[in-house]
Amino acid sequence: MIKFRWLAHIFIIVLFIGCTSTKQVKETGYAAKTNFELGNYADALAEYETIIAEYVEQRKTDECPVYSMAGISAINLDQTQKGLQYLKQATYTPFADENTYAAMARTYRNIDNLSLEIEALEAYVGKFPSGAEIDQMKNRLFETYVESENWDLAYDLWPEIEAQVKMEIKYIEDYYHVNNALDNAELVEQLAGQLLDMNDENLAGLEFMAKKYYNIAENRYQEEMAKYEENKTRTQYAKLLEALDETTADFKISLGYFESLYSFNPRSTYANYMGNIYARFNDQEKADFYHNLSKEK
């Protein structure tokens, strides 16, 4: 249910409506206010629509102060489209306030319209930096930037997120994905470690570590094999064997992470990595097994 703190608009209603209907509109406005605050949204909506009709008749819709309350009343009655129309109309008047944009943002989220939710959240954050719900709106705006892969915007907003929220694993994971997309390697590793400290089964952290050790091992393997191919001496061969012992150790670490990942989420990419690792171990049977699994997914 969407809440709304009443603002004293009754005198404004009276100011703009013609004298012949002033008394009736004033009474209707007070009745609408009472019903709204009591949660009698059907009665409140009907009364607000009576007031709106007066403004329409006077051709002064841009001076109507009750569109937000009408919109929120309609939304609480599950009349979503009507509610959004009224809230949108409110933004064309001087009376759109933080409640207008908060209601729009929540409603667009409920109907899964991410782009319009972002617009409403950005409007709230931009117009009401001291609003009662500014922290919640910023938190959600950060989430929507991540969902929509607006990585730079999410990164820029992160410093404005509440300190306690930044300690929640969901937000840390989102920030990890932001920095991973932006190739901020040092921060990505730091965040991956933080995620695993908080939950040793965290998939983002496990995947980072699995790929980290795989890449270390594979790059070293390729480098040492290239050196040996260029200079096939006993000395170089000895260096190759020493390097292969080290790469094997890193491959084993990587394999442990990938096995955990695959047990939680059997993705084809994980199976392919494991197949590659077993190929480096010269275990062709297991290499073929996991490579075949990767093709089935």
Phi, psi and omega in degrees: 000133182270126180266161179206125177277123185296134173250148188283084182257355186300318181293331177290319177304312181297322185299321190264340182274146182303154186299326184296335183247008186301312183297315182296316181294319179299315179296319179296320179298316178294320178296318179298316179301313181298311181296322179298313182292333178276354182082015177273072192290330179296313179292319180299315181298316180300319181289320177295323180291331173295318178294316179301318180300323178296318179293322178297317180297323179279356184057044180231041183299330180286355178251005183281123185267005189248008181300320181298313181295322176297316180298315181292323176299314181298317181296321178291346175261012182064023173262070192298310184295318176298316180300316180294324178297317179293318179297319177297319178298325179299328182290347177268005180243169176285358190259002175293125181235191184299327179294326179300308184287327177296317179295319178297315182299314181295321182291317177297326176294317181297328180262009174062044174251089189295318184296317179286330174297317179299317179301316181292319179296316179297322178296316179299308184297321181286322186270333187229065183297344177248019182298156182299332183247024186300321181294315179297321180293320178294318179301313181291323178299319176301314179300318182291326176296321178293314180301323182269004178061034171272074191297316181297319179294320178296317180298317181292330182279336186309317180300340182269356179283144182303144183301318183290329178290324179296347179268356179280137187299326180298316182287324176298319179295318176300317181293326174301312181296323178300309183289329176296318179293330182267005178060036174272077194302315183297316180290324178300314180296319178299315181292323177299316178297320179296319179297318180289329175295325181280327181204108185289001175249014180295124187293320180297315179295316179298317181295320179300311183294321179299314181287325179302307183289329176297313182294322176300312182293314183293318179296319178294319179301311181296320181296314183288324177295321178296319178297319181291321179297328180281334186214084185275072177250167178297321180297315181292325179294320177298319177296323179297315181297319177298317179294322181295327175298319180289318179293325178299319179298317179291322177298322180294320177298313179301316181300319179300318178294316181294325177296319176296315179301314184294328179291328179275324186210093186288070180277150181297326181296323178293317179299321180295318177300316181295322175299318179296320181295315179294331175295321177292334177277000184061030175258084188294327181298311180289326177299313179296322181300310183285326175296323176293321176299321182294334180278340182278337186280000000 
